[in-house]
Amino acid sequence: MKLFTPSEIPLSYFYFGYKKARHYVLRETSFCDYLDLENFERDLDQNIKSIQEDFKKYNEEGSISEFDRYKLQQAILYWYPKSWDEDRNPRLRPKALFKFRDQVAWATVVLALSEWFDTNPSMKELISLEDKGKRQSLEWMVPWSFNNRLKRIHQYDYEKKEFQRGYIHYNGSSLYESYQWGLRQLNSQLKQAFLKIIEKHGVAYQGKADIQEFYPTLNKEYIIEMFKKRLTTLVENGVLKSKEGWIQLLSDLLNYKFECPDIEVLKGYKQAEKSYFLQYAEKIMRNKKDDLNEENALEKLTEYLNNTLPLDLISSGFLSNCVLTEYLDNEIKKFIETSALEEKIETYIFRYTDDITVISSNDKFISEVIKKIRECLNNIGLNLSEEKTLPANEAEILEMINKKIQNHLSPQQKDIKSDVLKAIKNEYEKFKQEPIKITKNDILPGSTAMIEKLSQVSEMQLQSMDNEELEEFIYEMLHLLDVQFDSNEIKDETKVAFASWRIKNGLKEALNRALNIEKYSPDISLQRAFKRYPYKLSLYEIYTLYLIDCIIKGNNSKSHFKALEDFLQSLSFNTQENLGLFYGPFIRTKVLLTISNEWRHISISYRGRLRNIINDAVQTWYDSQEILWFEKYSIYWCFSICQIRTNPKLNIDYYKAFSTVYSSLEYLRKIYLLSNDFYYHLIEKEKENSSIHQMANISDDILYYLSKLFYKGLYYNHKNHKLEFSVFEEMWYQSIWDLISDIKKEQDSSLQFDKLIYKYQIWISWAKIDSAKIPEKGLDFIAKYPIELNDLSKKVMIDVLSILNKLIKFYFQKPKDAAVFFNWINKSLEKSSISDNAFLHYLLDRFRNFSLIQANMAIDGSLAIKMPDFVSDFNDKEKNSKALIPLHDWIFYINNTNYNDAANYLRSLSEYEIVTILKRIFFDEKKENEKKENEKTGKIKNPIYLLTKGVTIENWKKFRQWERCSNSRKDIEILNEKFVVDVTFINQEFNKLYHYPAYDIITSDYSNEETENQGENYIISMTLFSMLKGNAIDSSYLKPFYIYSWKDLQTYFNQANFPSTTIASLLVNTLNYHRKFYESYYDVYDQSNLPYRKLGDKPIDGRKSYQRIIETYLEESEKNLLYWKNGLIEVIEIDVDVIARDGEGV
């Protein structure tokens, strides 16, 4: 189990970090800049590698120049709805919007540090008993800290008969365990502690503590200090070589600076006629109260928050846990162990982020523990919230009561008599200065019954319910929103959070089944809920989705449109009320983004009326209200996706000083205006001259982002499994290619190359929307602008070839619908036009080979595919049985054409035949000089073998003549000679292009021996997988990120045309990177201890072990073969037990 220095972190960690950061910003932050995410994914592999290159500069000595340091980009501070106070006054909390690249960097750091900071004592089993320092290092984080724990793989312990948290779940989309898991664990442990003490002592006492404004008051200096202490210990214990690189990197990653847009608008937020932000600043900036006033409070707050821990940074939960582990948890643990044991007091403590619970057999000792907690927190600048702390400090109770009285009395009443104040204080103290007493006859605080009921239903279980069960479940969830529970059992916020997801999915499932759920009045329950909890924005999302689903499923019912219209109009709120001022902006933002995300599910026939409803609502929202920056973002985002033509004419120039915000707003505005220009130019023929002028000056970035929003706005017909275009969208898609093809000549060749790469990224993004609709002028682009192959262009070229393969397949299957593509091929595949164009060479090679296959196999008439003019007229010499056809073209042609008895050699390949070909590619006896050459170089070749290896027409015919084998397997003539041979390319670029991109990642993370084994396994299995799929060039599985997405047996059954369990297991074992990753990182080679266990009992350590598996498979498969005149009939064995065991413990 390794702890890398920053410069040593393998590339895999950065990919896993990207995966977790993506999930975090999309699902767990309060606001996501979608354009920023799209920009990072535009060149995903290069951007991930660039972060690794930045980290490599942090060496063991920690010496790094100012220029080379990691520099966080500008972060944006904004204020997000928080639950109202006890007087029902709305509140806000500070949150931060970080650039996605910085989120990926932080996620990677957390994963690299994970096992040695968020420690799990069970991991000691992986470390030698004699290595006491390392083993001791795994007992740092206390087991009674429950929230913000890093997500681990839950594996079933057959001896204990329960699931245990084991390895860090690197592959999981979420960085942290779910808060439902944390609450279940907390309440389960609380219950056990109460029962133990009550059973032994007859009575238990409970104390509570809550850290006041935890994140906004946790100073970064204590985070750095914590890291210095912890890393020093890890160096001393032999876990880490040097701490200097880490200290410098962590310091740089914590060097964020916030900017707060709309600051002048926010200054107008008041409560009790006093600036809200001045009150908030006075609360958290106790030592600087004298410097604050209503005019400077927000600026001072922003400056202050630069030095504290922000919400919505992916690492904040991890960092806060680590700080409290160092300065609070371990100190309290020592205190309890020392003091309680001396007096034989049984005491337990539990922490859920900033909420602390103490349970003890002695009421006096609880006060001592709370006192110690307060002391530990004060040492790092934190304070307890006396309102939520029990027993509380007497002096702070008096101060709190005084403050409350002052806030509620008029100036004339503030001379209230001291005896009245004292009476109030004494009454309050009776409750606040005594711990809660619990006996066996009392209801246990933190009862788990409600939490267990709410959390027991997963999405799969929801879908498996019958109609009656589903209706009952929805009724119960809606009823929960109305029921008030004792705060000791479940808090309102927790209840709503638990119920929201289940209501949303339950209602959608019921509407899909056409159930009558209106009898439960979900609309009324939801309306009551968001009036009661206006700060829970998920309730507005649920209600919006419910109304849209009712419109979709309700066959255009007028009542559903009216309900949506009334709901949206109501979001203008009363401007005289603070609720609308404080919560309204983000409520409206949430609703607009929800509509945008759901738009692709709304059929074209409903969209016109919905556009009017949305536009009318937006026009009324801001008659008397300012529009904040995130609202402007959501308006342009929604209007662009939904194609709402009324220009909101929002002013964004104010945000030029805020580069992060302004960049995205400016792009969105231009995208929206471009969309409108297209509409007027193509439909109404108005503003023609200005439209042409504006369209001619559109940047490449705009065109790229536009493709993403255009795709999000298309209707996806789930019944037909295809996108549907409106008339305007069809015209838009056809016209956009003029802009894509417009490339201005650069004098600098490197600049010209970069521009061409960007243009191809745009071309690919638009082509992927619907490749069958690419017009001829769009295809002309790849003929007109050939691209030079290098490391930067390889991914682009693979993507283009993948799209061309889809077009060829489309032409084979629907020749009439693919007439545009075919006509373009006829025009383009001329000798004079393909000189140095790799894409045209690729097409020429494919169609020449397909023509050779048809000519030599006598395929004609209705079975023949019409070939381009340039390759269709073969003379007798070209009908050559010695012609060499790449394996890809044999398999592609077979999989995408109709077969009958007349084309016997082109029937579908059996699995046995595919594996036989695989054996011939990789496991034939090598010539002696070839063996020596491989030993001499020590290099592992990385070609896409289906394109670099081929079979002659003559040998293919012999190979497919299985009837010669009669009723037993015999070596036919072809198996005694060189069957698979190298293909020679006219264009030598293909020798460098046909490589697997992920191979370089796999072979860079291991030692030499491991590299050879893993690299060979990957290449062999990718070849096998490609043959089973029938396509060697498909960017969806050639891209490097494919190896980081776990694929189980069921996945390979679906993707590889239902192979046998043996072959599917082989793919699972070798194409998933995860098992090797865990083997390497944890130094574990016992399969039973790995979370991603190998399927089957045969080792796969390289080419030799792979060969043994293949040869055994062929021997066993021969028993299941029948030989007849039309080929092989085989019985595929699928072991259901293996499928059931696949992925256990993951």
ChimeraX attribute file (.defattr): number of C-alpha atoms within 10 A of each C-alpha:
attribute: neighborCount
match mode: 1-to-1
recipient: residues
	/A:1	18
	/A:2	14
	/A:3	17
	/A:4	17
	/A:5	21
	/A:6	28
	/A:7	17
	/A:8	15
	/A:9	19
	/A:10	17
	/A:11	19
	/A:12	22
	/A:13	22
	/A:14	24
	/A:15	24
	/A:16	24
	/A:17	27
	/A:18	26
	/A:19	23
	/A:20	24
	/A:21	29
	/A:22	20
	/A:23	15
	/A:24	22
	/A:25	23
	/A:26	14
	/A:27	12
	/A:28	14
	/A:29	16
	/A:30	17
	/A:31	20
	/A:32	19
	/A:33	20
	/A:34	15
	/A:35	19
	/A:36	18
	/A:37	17
	/A:38	15
	/A:39	16
	/A:40	17
	/A:41	16
	/A:42	17
	/A:43	15
	/A:44	17
	/A:45	18
	/A:46	15
	/A:47	15
	/A:48	22
	/A:49	14
	/A:50	13
	/A:51	18
	/A:52	21
	/A:53	13
	/A:54	17
	/A:55	23
	/A:56	15
	/A:57	19
	/A:58	25
	/A:59	20
	/A:60	16
	/A:61	12
	/A:62	17
	/A:63	12
	/A:64	14
	/A:65	9
	/A:66	8
	/A:67	7
	/A:68	11
	/A:69	16
	/A:70	21
	/A:71	16
	/A:72	18
	/A:73	17
	/A:74	17
	/A:75	21
	/A:76	21
	/A:77	21
	/A:78	23
	/A:79	16
	/A:80	18
	/A:81	23
	/A:82	16
	/A:83	17
	/A:84	15
	/A:85	9
	/A:86	7
	/A:87	6
	/A:88	9
	/A:89	13
	/A:90	22
	/A:91	21
	/A:92	18
	/A:93	14
	/A:94	18
	/A:95	23
	/A:96	22
	/A:97	25
	/A:98	25
	/A:99	21
	/A:100	24
	/A:101	21
	/A:102	20
	/A:103	24
	/A:104	25
	/A:105	25
	/A:106	23
	/A:107	27
	/A:108	28
	/A:109	22
	/A:110	22
	/A:111	23
	/A:112	22
	/A:113	18
	/A:114	19
	/A:115	20
	/A:116	22
	/A:117	25
	/A:118	25
	/A:119	21
	/A:120	22
	/A:121	17
	/A:122	14
	/A:123	17
	/A:124	19
	/A:125	9
	/A:126	13
	/A:127	15
	/A:128	10
	/A:129	11
	/A:130	8
	/A:131	12
	/A:132	13
	/A:133	16
	/A:134	23
	/A:135	20
	/A:136	13
	/A:137	22
	/A:138	19
	/A:139	18
	/A:140	19
	/A:141	22
	/A:142	18
	/A:143	15
	/A:144	16
	/A:145	22
	/A:146	21
	/A:147	24
	/A:148	22
	/A:149	24
	/A:150	23
	/A:151	22
	/A:152	20
	/A:153	20
	/A:154	18
	/A:155	18
	/A:156	16
	/A:157	12
	/A:158	8
	/A:159	6
	/A:160	8
	/A:161	8
	/A:162	10
	/A:163	13
	/A:164	15
	/A:165	17
	/A:166	21
	/A:167	21
	/A:168	22
	/A:169	21
	/A:170	26
	/A:171	22
	/A:172	20
	/A:173	18
	/A:174	20
	/A:175	29
	/A:176	22
	/A:177	18
	/A:178	14
	/A:179	17
	/A:180	17
	/A:181	14
	/A:182	19
	/A:183	20
	/A:184	19
	/A:185	17
	/A:186	21
	/A:187	21
	/A:188	16
	/A:189	18
	/A:190	24
	/A:191	16
	/A:192	11
	/A:193	20
	/A:194	25
	/A:195	19
	/A:196	16
	/A:197	23
	/A:198	18
	/A:199	13
	/A:200	12
	/A:201	15
	/A:202	13
	/A:203	20
	/A:204	26
	/A:205	23
	/A:206	24
	/A:207	26
	/A:208	23
	/A:209	23
	/A:210	22
	/A:211	21
	/A:212	20
	/A:213	17
	/A:214	20
	/A:215	21
	/A:216	22
	/A:217	21
	/A:218	22
	/A:219	19
	/A:220	20
	/A:221	14
	/A:222	19
	/A:223	22
	/A:224	18
	/A:225	14
	/A:226	19
	/A:227	22
	/A:228	16
	/A:229	12
	/A:230	19
	/A:231	23
	/A:232	16
	/A:233	17
	/A:234	23
	/A:235	15
	/A:236	14
	/A:237	17
	/A:238	14
	/A:239	20
	/A:240	18
	/A:241	15
	/A:242	20
	/A:243	23
	/A:244	20
	/A:245	22
	/A:246	25
	/A:247	19
	/A:248	20
	/A:249	23
	/A:250	18
	/A:251	17
	/A:252	14
	/A:253	17
	/A:254	19
	/A:255	15
	/A:256	20
	/A:257	16
	/A:258	22
	/A:259	22
	/A:260	19
	/A:261	19
	/A:262	15
	/A:263	14
	/A:264	11
	/A:265	12
	/A:266	20
	/A:267	18
	/A:268	15
	/A:269	16
	/A:270	17
	/A:271	14
	/A:272	9
	/A:273	7
	/A:274	12
	/A:275	20
	/A:276	22
	/A:277	26
	/A:278	23
	/A:279	18
	/A:280	17
	/A:281	22
	/A:282	19
	/A:283	13
	/A:284	19
	/A:285	19
	/A:286	9
	/A:287	9
	/A:288	11
	/A:289	15
	/A:290	9
	/A:291	11
	/A:292	18
	/A:293	16
	/A:294	16
	/A:295	14
	/A:296	13
	/A:297	22
	/A:298	23
	/A:299	16
	/A:300	18
	/A:301	21
	/A:302	20
	/A:303	15
	/A:304	17
	/A:305	23
	/A:306	20
	/A:307	19
	/A:308	20
	/A:309	25
	/A:310	25
	/A:311	19
	/A:312	21
	/A:313	21
	/A:314	25
	/A:315	24
	/A:316	17
	/A:317	21
	/A:318	20
	/A:319	21
	/A:320	19
	/A:321	24
	/A:322	21
	/A:323	20
	/A:324	23
	/A:325	21
	/A:326	20
	/A:327	17
	/A:328	20
	/A:329	25
	/A:330	15
	/A:331	16
	/A:332	18
	/A:333	14
	/A:334	11
	/A:335	16
	/A:336	21
	/A:337	14
	/A:338	11
	/A:339	14
	/A:340	18
	/A:341	12
	/A:342	9
	/A:343	10
	/A:344	10
	/A:345	18
	/A:346	20
	/A:347	23
	/A:348	20
	/A:349	23
	/A:350	21
	/A:351	22
	/A:352	19
	/A:353	20
	/A:354	18
	/A:355	17
	/A:356	18
	/A:357	20
	/A:358	23
	/A:359	25
	/A:360	27
	/A:361	25
	/A:362	21
	/A:363	20
	/A:364	13
	/A:365	22
	/A:366	26
	/A:367	21
	/A:368	15
	/A:369	21
	/A:370	24
	/A:371	14
	/A:372	17
	/A:373	22
	/A:374	19
	/A:375	16
	/A:376	19
	/A:377	17
	/A:378	12
	/A:379	12
	/A:380	18
	/A:381	12
	/A:382	21
	/A:383	21
	/A:384	23
	/A:385	16
	/A:386	21
	/A:387	15
	/A:388	15
	/A:389	22
	/A:390	24
	/A:391	26
	/A:392	25
	/A:393	18
	/A:394	15
	/A:395	8
	/A:396	13
	/A:397	19
	/A:398	18
	/A:399	12
	/A:400	15
	/A:401	17
	/A:402	13
	/A:403	11
	/A:404	11
	/A:405	14
	/A:406	15
	/A:407	12
	/A:408	11
	/A:409	12
	/A:410	10
	/A:411	9
	/A:412	7
	/A:413	11
	/A:414	12
	/A:415	10
	/A:416	12
	/A:417	9
	/A:418	9
	/A:419	9
	/A:420	10
	/A:421	14
	/A:422	13
	/A:423	11
	/A:424	13
	/A:425	19
	/A:426	16
	/A:427	10
	/A:428	14
	/A:429	17
	/A:430	11
	/A:431	13
	/A:432	22
	/A:433	18
	/A:434	18
	/A:435	25
	/A:436	17
	/A:437	15
	/A:438	19
	/A:439	17
	/A:440	13
	/A:441	7
	/A:442	8
	/A:443	11
	/A:444	16
	/A:445	18
	/A:446	22
	/A:447	17
	/A:448	21
	/A:449	13
	/A:450	14
	/A:451	21
	/A:452	15
	/A:453	11
	/A:454	19
	/A:455	14
	/A:456	8
	/A:457	12
	/A:458	12
	/A:459	12
	/A:460	8
	/A:461	10
	/A:462	17
	/A:463	14
	/A:464	11
	/A:465	12
	/A:466	9
	/A:467	15
	/A:468	9
	/A:469	12
	/A:470	21
	/A:471	18
	/A:472	11
	/A:473	19
	/A:474	22
	/A:475	19
	/A:476	15
	/A:477	22
	/A:478	22
	/A:479	14
	/A:480	20
	/A:481	20
	/A:482	14
	/A:483	9
	/A:484	11
	/A:485	13
	/A:486	10
	/A:487	10
	/A:488	11
	/A:489	18
	/A:490	20
	/A:491	14
	/A:492	18
	/A:493	13
	/A:494	14
	/A:495	20
	/A:496	21
	/A:497	17
	/A:498	19
	/A:499	22
	/A:500	21
	/A:501	15
	/A:502	21
	/A:503	24
	/A:504	18
	/A:505	18
	/A:506	21
	/A:507	23
	/A:508	18
	/A:509	17
	/A:510	18
	/A:511	18
	/A:512	13
	/A:513	11
	/A:514	12
	/A:515	14
	/A:516	10
	/A:517	15
	/A:518	9
	/A:519	7
	/A:520	16
	/A:521	11
	/A:522	20
	/A:523	17
	/A:524	12
	/A:525	17
	/A:526	21
	/A:527	16
	/A:528	14
	/A:529	19
	/A:530	18
	/A:531	12
	/A:532	12
	/A:533	17
	/A:534	23
	/A:535	25
	/A:536	21
	/A:537	19
	/A:538	19
	/A:539	25
	/A:540	23
	/A:541	19
	/A:542	22
	/A:543	23
	/A:544	23
	/A:545	21
	/A:546	23
	/A:547	20
	/A:548	22
	/A:549	19
	/A:550	21
	/A:551	21
	/A:552	18
	/A:553	15
	/A:554	15
	/A:555	10
	/A:556	14
	/A:557	12
	/A:558	10
	/A:559	12
	/A:560	19
	/A:561	19
	/A:562	13
	/A:563	16
	/A:564	22
	/A:565	18
	/A:566	13
	/A:567	17
	/A:568	22
	/A:569	18
	/A:570	13
	/A:571	18
	/A:572	23
	/A:573	16
	/A:574	13
	/A:575	14
	/A:576	8
	/A:577	10
	/A:578	17
	/A:579	19
	/A:580	19
	/A:581	21
	/A:582	22
	/A:583	22
	/A:584	22
	/A:585	22
	/A:586	23
	/A:587	23
	/A:588	22
	/A:589	20
	/A:590	22
	/A:591	23
	/A:592	25
	/A:593	19
	/A:594	18
	/A:595	20
	/A:596	21
	/A:597	16
	/A:598	17
	/A:599	22
	/A:600	20
	/A:601	17
	/A:602	20
	/A:603	14
	/A:604	15
	/A:605	10
	/A:606	14
	/A:607	16
	/A:608	12
	/A:609	11
	/A:610	21
	/A:611	17
	/A:612	15
	/A:613	18
	/A:614	20
	/A:615	18
	/A:616	15
	/A:617	19
	/A:618	19
	/A:619	13
	/A:620	15
	/A:621	20
	/A:622	12
	/A:623	10
	/A:624	10
	/A:625	16
	/A:626	14
	/A:627	16
	/A:628	17
	/A:629	21
	/A:630	20
	/A:631	19
	/A:632	20
	/A:633	24
	/A:634	23
	/A:635	24
	/A:636	27
	/A:637	23
	/A:638	26
	/A:639	24
	/A:640	26
	/A:641	25
	/A:642	24
	/A:643	20
	/A:644	21
	/A:645	18
	/A:646	13
	/A:647	13
	/A:648	16
	/A:649	10
	/A:650	14
	/A:651	12
	/A:652	16
	/A:653	11
	/A:654	11
	/A:655	17
	/A:656	13
	/A:657	11
	/A:658	17
	/A:659	15
	/A:660	20
	/A:661	22
	/A:662	18
	/A:663	15
	/A:664	16
	/A:665	27
	/A:666	18
	/A:667	20
	/A:668	26
	/A:669	25
	/A:670	20
	/A:671	26
	/A:672	25
	/A:673	20
	/A:674	20
	/A:675	22
	/A:676	19
	/A:677	22
	/A:678	23
	/A:679	20
	/A:680	16
	/A:681	18
	/A:682	16
	/A:683	13
	/A:684	10
	/A:685	13
	/A:686	13
	/A:687	12
	/A:688	14
	/A:689	11
	/A:690	12
	/A:691	20
	/A:692	13
	/A:693	11
	/A:694	13
	/A:695	18
	/A:696	12
	/A:697	9
	/A:698	15
	/A:699	13
	/A:700	18
	/A:701	14
	/A:702	17
	/A:703	22
	/A:704	23
	/A:705	21
	/A:706	24
	/A:707	22
	/A:708	17
	/A:709	20
	/A:710	20
	/A:711	18
	/A:712	20
	/A:713	24
	/A:714	22
	/A:715	20
	/A:716	20
	/A:717	14
	/A:718	9
	/A:719	6
	/A:720	8
	/A:721	8
	/A:722	11
	/A:723	14
	/A:724	16
	/A:725	16
	/A:726	12
	/A:727	9
	/A:728	13
	/A:729	17
	/A:730	12
	/A:731	15
	/A:732	19
	/A:733	19
	/A:734	16
	/A:735	16
	/A:736	17
	/A:737	22
	/A:738	13
	/A:739	17
	/A:740	21
	/A:741	20
	/A:742	12
	/A:743	13
	/A:744	9
	/A:745	11
	/A:746	12
	/A:747	8
	/A:748	8
	/A:749	10
	/A:750	10
	/A:751	12
	/A:752	15
	/A:753	16
	/A:754	14
	/A:755	17
	/A:756	20
	/A:757	18
	/A:758	18
	/A:759	23
	/A:760	23
	/A:761	22
	/A:762	23
	/A:763	24
	/A:764	20
	/A:765	20
	/A:766	24
	/A:767	22
	/A:768	18
	/A:769	18
	/A:770	14
	/A:771	16
	/A:772	19
	/A:773	18
	/A:774	21
	/A:775	18
	/A:776	17
	/A:777	17
	/A:778	21
	/A:779	20
	/A:780	16
	/A:781	18
	/A:782	18
	/A:783	20
	/A:784	13
	/A:785	15
	/A:786	17
	/A:787	20
	/A:788	17
	/A:789	16
	/A:790	12
	/A:791	12
	/A:792	15
	/A:793	19
	/A:794	18
	/A:795	22
	/A:796	21
	/A:797	24
	/A:798	22
	/A:799	23
	/A:800	23
	/A:801	20
	/A:802	21
	/A:803	21
	/A:804	22
	/A:805	20
	/A:806	18
	/A:807	19
	/A:808	23
	/A:809	19
	/A:810	18
	/A:811	21
	/A:812	18
	/A:813	15
	/A:814	11
	/A:815	16
	/A:816	11
	/A:817	13
	/A:818	19
	/A:819	14
	/A:820	18
	/A:821	23
	/A:822	20
	/A:823	13
	/A:824	17
	/A:825	23
	/A:826	14
	/A:827	14
	/A:828	21
	/A:829	20
	/A:830	15
	/A:831	9
	/A:832	7
	/A:833	14
	/A:834	19
	/A:835	12
	/A:836	13
	/A:837	18
	/A:838	23
	/A:839	20
	/A:840	22
	/A:841	19
	/A:842	18
	/A:843	19
	/A:844	21
	/A:845	18
	/A:846	20
	/A:847	21
	/A:848	20
	/A:849	20
	/A:850	20
	/A:851	24
	/A:852	23
	/A:853	22
	/A:854	22
	/A:855	20
	/A:856	16
	/A:857	18
	/A:858	13
	/A:859	16
	/A:860	13
	/A:861	8
	/A:862	8
	/A:863	14
	/A:864	15
	/A:865	19
	/A:866	16
	/A:867	17
	/A:868	20
	/A:869	13
	/A:870	17
	/A:871	18
	/A:872	16
	/A:873	11
	/A:874	13
	/A:875	9
	/A:876	8
	/A:877	7
	/A:878	14
	/A:879	18
	/A:880	15
	/A:881	17
	/A:882	12
	/A:883	17
	/A:884	23
	/A:885	25
	/A:886	23
	/A:887	26
	/A:888	24
	/A:889	23
	/A:890	22
	/A:891	23
	/A:892	21
	/A:893	24
	/A:894	18
	/A:895	20
	/A:896	16
	/A:897	16
	/A:898	17
	/A:899	15
	/A:900	11
	/A:901	10
	/A:902	14
	/A:903	17
	/A:904	16
	/A:905	21
	/A:906	24
	/A:907	20
	/A:908	19
	/A:909	20
	/A:910	18
	/A:911	23
	/A:912	20
	/A:913	15
	/A:914	16
	/A:915	20
	/A:916	17
	/A:917	19
	/A:918	22
	/A:919	19
	/A:920	16
	/A:921	19
	/A:922	18
	/A:923	17
	/A:924	13
	/A:925	8
	/A:926	10
	/A:927	8
	/A:928	8
	/A:929	9
	/A:930	10
	/A:931	11
	/A:932	12
	/A:933	11
	/A:934	12
	/A:935	10
	/A:936	9
	/A:937	8
	/A:938	11
	/A:939	10
	/A:940	14
	/A:941	12
	/A:942	18
	/A:943	19
	/A:944	21
	/A:945	25
	/A:946	26
	/A:947	21
	/A:948	21
	/A:949	20
	/A:950	24
	/A:951	23
	/A:952	19
	/A:953	22
	/A:954	15
	/A:955	20
	/A:956	21
	/A:957	17
	/A:958	16
	/A:959	18
	/A:960	19
	/A:961	19
	/A:962	20
	/A:963	14
	/A:964	17
	/A:965	14
	/A:966	12
	/A:967	12
	/A:968	12
	/A:969	15
	/A:970	11
	/A:971	10
	/A:972	14
	/A:973	11
	/A:974	16
	/A:975	14
	/A:976	8
	/A:977	9
	/A:978	11
	/A:979	19
	/A:980	23
	/A:981	17
	/A:982	14
	/A:983	18
	/A:984	14
	/A:985	14
	/A:986	9
	/A:987	13
	/A:988	10
	/A:989	15
	/A:990	18
	/A:991	15
	/A:992	13
	/A:993	20
	/A:994	19
	/A:995	21
	/A:996	19
	/A:997	19
	/A:998	18
	/A:999	21
	/A:1000	14
	/A:1001	16
	/A:1002	23
	/A:1003	19
	/A:1004	15
	/A:1005	19
	/A:1006	18
	/A:1007	10
	/A:1008	11
	/A:1009	12
	/A:1010	18
	/A:1011	20
	/A:1012	19
	/A:1013	20
	/A:1014	22
	/A:1015	24
	/A:1016	23
	/A:1017	23
	/A:1018	24
	/A:1019	24
	/A:1020	24
	/A:1021	20
	/A:1022	22
	/A:1023	22
	/A:1024	25
	/A:1025	25
	/A:1026	23
	/A:1027	25
	/A:1028	23
	/A:1029	19
	/A:1030	24
	/A:1031	22
	/A:1032	27
	/A:1033	24
	/A:1034	19
	/A:1035	18
	/A:1036	11
	/A:1037	16
	/A:1038	21
	/A:1039	17
	/A:1040	21
	/A:1041	18
	/A:1042	16
	/A:1043	22
	/A:1044	18
	/A:1045	17
	/A:1046	16
	/A:1047	17
	/A:1048	17
	/A:1049	25
	/A:1050	15
	/A:1051	13
	/A:1052	21
	/A:1053	17
	/A:1054	11
	/A:1055	14
	/A:1056	19
	/A:1057	13
	/A:1058	19
	/A:1059	21
	/A:1060	16
	/A:1061	22
	/A:1062	19
	/A:1063	25
	/A:1064	22
	/A:1065	22
	/A:1066	24
	/A:1067	24
	/A:1068	25
	/A:1069	26
	/A:1070	25
	/A:1071	24
	/A:1072	19
	/A:1073	22
	/A:1074	22
	/A:1075	20
	/A:1076	22
	/A:1077	18
	/A:1078	19
	/A:1079	18
	/A:1080	17
	/A:1081	14
	/A:1082	16
	/A:1083	14
	/A:1084	17
	/A:1085	13
	/A:1086	9
	/A:1087	15
	/A:1088	10
	/A:1089	14
	/A:1090	21
	/A:1091	22
	/A:1092	25
	/A:1093	20
	/A:1094	20
	/A:1095	22
	/A:1096	12
	/A:1097	7
	/A:1098	12
	/A:1099	14
	/A:1100	19
	/A:1101	16
	/A:1102	19
	/A:1103	18
	/A:1104	12
	/A:1105	15
	/A:1106	24
	/A:1107	17
	/A:1108	15
	/A:1109	18
	/A:1110	20
	/A:1111	16
	/A:1112	11
	/A:1113	16
	/A:1114	17
	/A:1115	12
	/A:1116	11
	/A:1117	16
	/A:1118	14
	/A:1119	12
	/A:1120	13
	/A:1121	18
	/A:1122	18
	/A:1123	18
	/A:1124	15
	/A:1125	12
	/A:1126	17
	/A:1127	19
	/A:1128	21
	/A:1129	13
	/A:1130	16
	/A:1131	16
	/A:1132	17
	/A:1133	13
	/A:1134	16
	/A:1135	11
	/A:1136	10
	/A:1137	8
	/A:1138	15
	/A:1139	17
	/A:1140	10
	/A:1141	12
	/A:1142	19
	/A:1143	17
	/A:1144	13
	/A:1145	18
	/A:1146	18
